[in-house]
């Protein structure tokens, strides 16, 4: 009998997850196959839900693995308590879970259960004497509508879960064939992105900042461009989120800072010692413990004065109220590097952030600048943002200035700087330098004619 107990123990370990006690990947697949056969015989539908905790990695990294394990145990408990007796929940590994809903008559039933699951995860977890909310993203595939193959159903639910993640997390989505296409595209982009730095496929473009009063170029924003041998020119909107999710943004971001500093230093020596260089920093980069050290190394390497450097962050960086982010912001401010709030007005709590953190610049989002000549509401908003920025002692930049009418209104509102196609689109290094040379030549000629007078 001891042998029998030992055998049972080994069997249990082979089929159940040791942490949560839930069926593991192997048993989950086995159960799914069985439930598909049952559904086929009974001419019933079933649903496969693929679930993923939204901030699990952050909890693990900041609070330690034992707290991460406790979160998984409590999450498993919530999932078990939400489903019906005839359904099954399993852990596929990491922070990924599977739920199989049997005997489905109407898709509306799945909506109700998925909504209930999301709701359950809106309640905080009690971890290590701290309350913490960890939401979930869910993807759903249906038998027999999407597939009759158990492995394929899991793959489809996984694709739909990724779609939920991309759409902002804390939601559920049903699988569609378009997602399959999107998923394949995403995988190809990620594959190419992994070796893009090594293949020297990136190029840093520069878009001028212009002094609104004088219309002179006083600085530039560094913008990344990627031309891939296989996929052709890629838009930042497509590849930056993938770089962020995979962590590749850290090395790519360092490359941008390196190139931008080298270029700005050259222009400072040739044209204007106060030439300002602005660089976008993503949430992932900002969460790195080593970010400030890397920044210091680059400042030292290029001998560039911190007061001429500006880092642009969106409020998405601040939403997680992470201790590393807070300390990085303070350190960057102490170094003397400026911090800019990018896309101001598009988020929820920009105002409180401006007061709580050491910002120097506020960039009014182009969606507000677009209609200032035709929409009195937008004009009033932009005017208020400029006045408030000045009240908080911030420099205000208007993004997306495209027409003379917009420029004249911004000038009347006393906006400090402008950026947009009216002045110039983003340009490769040589073309941008031609603009600086032209400006310097014009200034020389002006001075000469004044002397002659």
DONUNU-796978 format. One line per 2 residues: their letters; for each residue x, y, z of C-alpha. Coordinates in steps of 0.001 Angstrom, whole numbers, always signed. Layout:
% residues N
a) X:Y:Z; ...
***
This chain:
% residues 453
xx) +0:+0:+0; +2928:+2362:+587
xx) +3890:+1656:-3022; +290:+2432:-4057
xx) +361:+5748:-2142; +3670:+6629:-3766
xx) +2240:+5827:-7185; -826:+7989:-6530
xx) +1399:+10848:-5356; +3501:+10674:-8542
xx) +345:+10541:-10669; -1074:+13562:-8836
xx) +2178:+15529:-9314; +2140:+14698:-13023
xx) -1364:+16069:-13494; -1827:+18841:-10928
xx) -69:+22137:-10363; +1890:+21935:-7106
xx) +1287:+25619:-6189; -2453:+26080:-6775
xx) -3664:+22472:-6760; -5372:+23084:-10132
xx) -5098:+20719:-13119; -1853:+21516:-14988
xx) -1381:+22013:-18756; -1262:+18272:-19441
xx) -4442:+17436:-17524; -6221:+20597:-18782
xx) -5640:+19526:-22394; -6772:+15999:-21560
xx) -9963:+17279:-19896; -10611:+19643:-22819
xx) -10325:+16720:-25285; -12795:+14720:-23181
xx) -15226:+17687:-22900; -15013:+18259:-26683
xx) -15952:+14591:-27265; -18870:+14904:-24803
xx) -20053:+18132:-26463; -19845:+16495:-29879
xx) -22002:+13546:-28725; -24555:+15797:-27003
xx) -24514:+18348:-29886; -23634:+21077:-27346
xx) -21329:+24100:-27481; -18432:+24785:-25167
xx) -16136:+27756:-24553; -12406:+27916:-23828
xx) -11303:+30956:-21815; -7613:+31839:-21717
xx) -6834:+34173:-18784; -3710:+36115:-17875
xx) -3019:+38340:-14845; -2268:+41869:-16063
xx) +487:+42969:-13686; +1922:+39710:-12439
xx) +5495:+40397:-13584; +5497:+43755:-11812
xx) +4283:+42147:-8560; +6969:+39450:-8853
xx) +9737:+41967:-9616; +8830:+44541:-6982
xx) +7403:+42433:-4135; +9269:+39146:-4596
xx) +8400:+35631:-5748; +6725:+34514:-2525
xx) +4186:+37362:-2860; +3796:+36451:-6552
xx) +3059:+32842:-5549; +491:+34007:-2989
xx) -1197:+36118:-5688; -1440:+33042:-7963
xx) -2938:+30930:-5146; -5555:+33594:-4334
xx) -6300:+34155:-8062; -6847:+30388:-8536
xx) -9274:+30442:-5595; -11286:+33294:-7126
xx) -11509:+31504:-10480; -12700:+28253:-8840
xx) -15360:+30110:-6850; -16756:+31888:-9915
xx) -17407:+28957:-12245; -20146:+26278:-12201
xx) -19573:+22691:-11036; -19725:+21376:-14610
xx) -16901:+23754:-15716; -13163:+23343:-15279
xx) -10305:+25670:-14336; -6615:+24834:-14833
xx) -3233:+26552:-14659; -1235:+26441:-17875
xx) +1926:+27867:-16315; +3244:+31252:-15130
xx) +250:+33549:-14664; -1838:+31867:-17381
xx) -5059:+30019:-16551; -7639:+28148:-18627
xx) -11368:+27825:-17967; -13556:+25408:-19948
xx) -17297:+26163:-19891; -19447:+23193:-20870
xx) -23115:+22971:-21906; -23300:+26414:-23458
xx) -26613:+27234:-25150; -26194:+30958:-25913
xx) -23054:+33150:-26252; -24751:+35521:-23766
xx) -24063:+32948:-21029; -20322:+33281:-21721
xx) -20587:+37090:-21563; -22144:+36843:-18103
xx) -19432:+34498:-16763; -16561:+36487:-18349
xx) -17953:+39768:-16926; -18294:+38121:-13507
xx) -14658:+36966:-13683; -13425:+40480:-14553
xx) -15495:+41888:-11684; -14030:+39398:-9199
xx) -10544:+40722:-10017; -11532:+44357:-9424
xx) -11519:+43541:-5697; -8077:+44018:-4108
xx) -5940:+41060:-3031; -4478:+41114:+448
xx) -784:+40406:-73; +1973:+40851:+2481
xx) -237:+43246:+4509; -856:+45344:+1401
xx) -3969:+45670:-725; -3257:+45240:-4405
xx) -5546:+45108:-7437; -4457:+42770:-10240
xx) -6905:+42692:-13141; -7136:+39954:-15799
xx) -7326:+39859:-19595; -9461:+37129:-21165
xx) -9606:+35565:-24632; -12449:+33241:-25642
xx) -12707:+30560:-28367; -15874:+28549:-29066
xx) -16441:+24898:-29969; -17515:+24048:-32675
xx) -17766:+27581:-34143; -14031:+28424:-34119
xx) -12514:+24958:-34175; -13147:+21316:-33255
xx) -9497:+20709:-32341; -8675:+21159:-28598
xx) -5121:+22478:-29210; -6381:+24895:-31847
xx) -9087:+26173:-29461; -6422:+26957:-26847
xx) -4288:+28738:-29472; -7285:+30795:-30616
xx) -8262:+31734:-27048; -4607:+32730:-26485
xx) -4727:+35008:-29583; -7941:+36607:-28300
xx) -6307:+37120:-24874; -3366:+38944:-26511
xx) -5899:+41058:-28366; -7474:+41984:-24998
xx) -4007:+42919:-23674; -3363:+45128:-26704
xx) -6754:+46792:-26268; -5876:+48026:-22797
xx) -6255:+44913:-20561; -8988:+44171:-18001
xx) -11407:+43118:-20785; -12518:+39966:-22631
xx) -12682:+39345:-26382; -14020:+36512:-28529
xx) -11651:+35056:-31125; -11994:+36205:-34756
xx) -10058:+35067:-37840; -8670:+38604:-38222
xx) -6905:+38097:-34875; -5102:+35122:-36382
xx) -3793:+37365:-39132; -2890:+40087:-36592
xx) -1160:+37542:-34352; +940:+36181:-37233
xx) +1861:+39720:-38236; +2773:+40545:-34632
xx) +5005:+37471:-34380; +6780:+38390:-37633
xx) +7344:+41961:-36416; +8677:+40699:-33071
xx) +10995:+38218:-34808; +12456:+40960:-37044
xx) +12625:+43447:-34174; +14852:+41143:-32130
xx) +17748:+41523:-34560; +16989:+45000:-35981
xx) +19635:+46730:-33818; +22292:+44217:-34855
xx) +21357:+44661:-38526; +21556:+48482:-38137
xx) +18011:+48939:-39458; +17073:+51812:-37139
xx) +17540:+55482:-37909; +16902:+58474:-35667
xx) +14987:+61326:-37310; +14665:+64830:-35865
xx) +11689:+67188:-35808; +12339:+70845:-34913
xx) +11045:+72730:-31887; +10432:+76311:-32922
xx) +10297:+79420:-30743; +6745:+80685:-31401
xx) +7724:+84365:-31190; +10812:+84319:-33418
xx) +10055:+81144:-35452; +13653:+80077:-34911
xx) +14611:+76400:-34428; +15787:+76061:-30833
xx) +15839:+72261:-30535; +14545:+68932:-31820
xx) +12658:+65832:-30783; +14443:+62565:-31615
xx) +12074:+60093:-33326; +12843:+56484:-34185
xx) +12332:+55080:-37678; +12677:+51440:-38717
xx) +13100:+50140:-42242; +13123:+46335:-42207
xx) +14527:+44284:-45097; +11607:+41832:-44953
xx) +8627:+43949:-43859; +9652:+47326:-45316
xx) +9207:+50674:-43483; +7454:+50113:-40133
xx) +5371:+52717:-38300; +6311:+53410:-34653
xx) +2628:+52856:-33739; +3061:+49220:-34750
xx) +6541:+48347:-33506; +6936:+50454:-30324
xx) +4162:+48640:-28358; +5734:+45293:-29334
xx) +9188:+46532:-28291; +7629:+47644:-24993
xx) +5874:+44298:-24341; +8954:+42212:-25161
xx) +11361:+44425:-23189; +13390:+45148:-26365
xx) +12551:+48838:-25816; +15300:+49030:-23169
xx) +18187:+48403:-25610; +16442:+50267:-28462
xx) +15809:+53242:-26158; +19484:+53315:-25169
xx) +20435:+53358:-28864; +18138:+56379:-29455
xx) +19650:+58265:-26496; +23189:+57496:-27728
xx) +22521:+58724:-31300; +20459:+61738:-30171
xx) +23144:+62910:-27707; +25963:+62483:-30261
xx) +24020:+64456:-32887; +22837:+67193:-30507
xx) +26386:+67687:-29190; +27624:+68230:-32752
xx) +24876:+70804:-33429; +25531:+72540:-30111
xx) +29205:+72955:-31044; +28422:+74176:-34571
xx) +25202:+76196:-34316; +23857:+76853:-30855
xx) +25323:+75810:-27460; +21788:+75770:-25964
xx) +20270:+73535:-28678; +17729:+71336:-26859
xx) +17235:+67644:-27545; +13992:+65882:-26478
xx) +13710:+62089:-26285; +10643:+59915:-25601
xx) +11019:+57456:-22747; +8613:+54524:-22439
xx) +7082:+53167:-19198; +9215:+50025:-19460
xx) +12471:+52019:-19730; +11433:+54199:-16849
xx) +10798:+51187:-14618; +14398:+50014:-15023
xx) +16532:+50380:-11885; +19526:+51072:-14138
xx) +17888:+53840:-16206; +19449:+56789:-14336
xx) +22919:+55158:-14367; +22618:+54627:-18128
xx) +21556:+58270:-18577; +24539:+59501:-16553
xx) +26930:+57334:-18584; +25542:+58755:-21858
xx) +25716:+62376:-20594; +29319:+61782:-19586
xx) +30228:+59946:-22812; +28971:+62766:-25060
xx) +29879:+65607:-22680; +26427:+67065:-23173
xx) +25035:+69542:-20625; +22031:+68076:-18727
xx) +20092:+71378:-19050; +19919:+70871:-22847
xx) +18305:+67415:-22506; +14596:+66795:-22086
xx) +12940:+63427:-21469; +9325:+63145:-22623
xx) +6998:+60846:-20699; +3260:+60265:-20982
xx) +1141:+59937:-17886; +962:+56190:-18568
xx) +4425:+56079:-16982; +3023:+57472:-13731
xx) -214:+55473:-13538; +1350:+52514:-11741
xx) +2707:+54714:-8891; +5816:+52539:-8786
xx) +8581:+53367:-6259; +11293:+52917:-8952
xx) +9537:+55473:-11194; +9246:+57996:-8359
xx) +12918:+57676:-7461; +13976:+57857:-11148
xx) +12004:+61096:-11616; +13646:+62668:-8568
xx) +17143:+61544:-9669; +16643:+62865:-13219
xx) +15518:+66194:-11817; +18572:+66258:-9490
xx) +20917:+65669:-12458; +19426:+68772:-14112
xx) +17732:+66995:-17034; +14272:+68424:-17886
xx) +11138:+66285:-17761; +8260:+66896:-20145
xx) +4614:+65738:-19882; +3840:+64490:-23401
xx) +312:+64330:-24944; -1098:+66597:-22222
xx) -4878:+66526:-21991; -5418:+63016:-23335
xx) -5342:+61259:-19942; -7289:+61437:-16711
xx) -5102:+62956:-14086; -2500:+65053:-15874
xx) -3203:+67996:-13558; -2446:+66228:-10293
xx) +712:+64724:-11836; +1983:+68147:-12901
xx) +1765:+69310:-9309; +3154:+66146:-7713
xx) +6175:+65526:-9962; +9119:+67723:-11036
xx) +7966:+68567:-14593; +9562:+71401:-16572
xx) +7580:+71251:-19814; +4024:+70552:-20879
xx) +3271:+69400:-24432; -327:+70068:-25512
xx) -1532:+67116:-27589; -2090:+67669:-31306
xx) -5713:+66462:-31053; -6496:+69776:-29307
xx) -4403:+71919:-31689; -6123:+70374:-34789
xx) -9392:+72282:-34366; -8442:+75464:-32490
xx) -9322:+77547:-35558; -12835:+76087:-35857
xx) -13815:+74805:-32401; -14158:+77484:-29688
xx) -14130:+74724:-27032; -10709:+73459:-28123
xx) -9365:+77020:-28361; -10509:+77680:-24800
xx) -8951:+74412:-23606; -5594:+75173:-25226
xx) -5652:+78716:-23836; -6366:+77351:-20350
xx) -3594:+74727:-20659; -1052:+77404:-21682
xx) -2126:+79740:-18852; -2053:+76912:-16322
xx) +1361:+75712:-17541; +2765:+79225:-17148
xx) +1092:+79456:-13716; +3014:+76312:-12693
xx) +6217:+77805:-14148; +6333:+75329:-17033
xx) +7383:+75825:-20644; +4462:+75016:-22987
xx) +4906:+73301:-26364; +2072:+72912:-28908
xx) +2271:+69662:-30910; +960:+69194:-34451
xx) +974:+72824:-35658; +60:+72603:-39348
xx) -1380:+75952:-40473; -552:+79662:-40236
xx) -3960:+80259:-38578; -3097:+77810:-35780
xx) +322:+79430:-35432; -1177:+82946:-35141
xx) -3619:+81834:-32441; -844:+80104:-30466
xx) +1290:+83232:-30757; -1613:+85347:-29423
xx) -2053:+82830:-26537; +1674:+83260:-25712
xx) +2554:+79591:-26245; +6348:+79173:-25889
xx) +7268:+76611:-28540; +5631:+74842:-31471
xx) +6252:+71605:-33313; +4551:+70349:-36450
xx) +4465:+70120:-40242; +4072:+73925:-40611
xx) +7712:+74207:-39538; +9005:+70829:-40707
xx) +8194:+67124:-40759; +10644:+64744:-38960
xx) +13866:+64649:-40995; +16985:+62475:-41256
xx) +20102:+63956:-39659; +21583:+65500:-42831
xx) +18325:+67173:-43898; +17803:+68604:-40411
xx) +21344:+69947:-40399; +20599:+71700:-43721
xx) +17761:+73571:-41926; +20142:+74669:-39162
xx) +22727:+75802:-41719; +20098:+77780:-43623
xx) +18942:+79455:-40391; +22538:+80313:-39391
xx) +23272:+81743:-42868; +20099:+83887:-42771
xx) +21052:+85239:-39338; +24578:+86100:-40558
xx) +23173:+87923:-43578; +20729:+89839:-41359
xx) +23558:+90925:-39066; +25658:+92027:-42067
xx) +22871:+94147:-43506; +22283:+95754:-40078
xx) +25998:+96629:-39806; +25948:+98097:-43321
x) +23046:+100314:-42340
***
